[in-house]
């Protein structure tokens, strides 16, 4: 049996807990080091998870024992951290979005390519069994010609934000709900329907006390023909759905209810049973396998860049009050 890939974890709050749970389930990865700027936090974490506590990020990436880093850190520092890791020959897993800006995303992609290390980006939503089944049904022609898509990912996390948190600041997290939540569905929709040609977006601060947007609505025109709607806010109770409408059938995916199909002529929806998968475990184990076999991950730099470009096009559209071609961004 091959030895597990030794990884260092950077960022020990929030989503990191899900990352750690998956790493500790896996036989393909071993959590070897951790880093947080807060000494007490990283030392406590290291003791709880039986790994080393790096005194600095530089110490971690210089550690010859570490083969890859898992960056679960604020978006605006992804580029600095990923580029440094690549320069020291460390493979990079960075949680979505790849960066806050196209320029920084390209820096990450270039550094990983030049230093011949794997770059994997944590767009795990496409790995959900329901989304995989939607992809299969579209490919088999079950829906006929796709006409439109509608999606929404929102929750009330914004109600807990304080001025000490990076999401508070629009400079550190522009288009907050779209960048943090809606981007999951952007990747899903591109996975299902292909590239987006142009977007038109509205972004507002309707309820926030924070100097950032709390609500976004984005319309998309796909190169393959369909039109799409994506809503996302950081205030309301949780919403997560993804629907496709075709000439022969409609698909309805709701995170709390599952996947349903309604075929032309039917009066009721029919539930489609799928086997649940651990999407985070799957993407992390793929990262390990790509390091071992020198293969390309499903979501690497170019795929993540495509999703970020749509967010940036939406931001520009809101500022200009008109539609924006995605090609102008990249």
Protein Blocks (a to p, Z undefined) as FASTA:
>chain_A
ZZddddddehjehjlmmmmmmmmmpmkbccfbdcdfblklmmmmmmmnopacdfbfklmm
mpmkbmbdcddbdfklmmmmmmmmmmnopacdddddfblbfklmmmmmmmmmmnopacdd
ddfklmpmklmmmmmmmmnomnopafbdcdddddfklmmpcfkbmklpmklmghklmmmm
mmmmmmmmmmmnopafbdcdddddfkbmbfcdfbdcdddddfklpacdddddfkbccddd
dddddfkbccdddfknopcdddehiabdcddddddddfklmmmmmmmmmmmnopacfblf
klmmmmmmmmmmmmmmmmnopacdfklmZZ
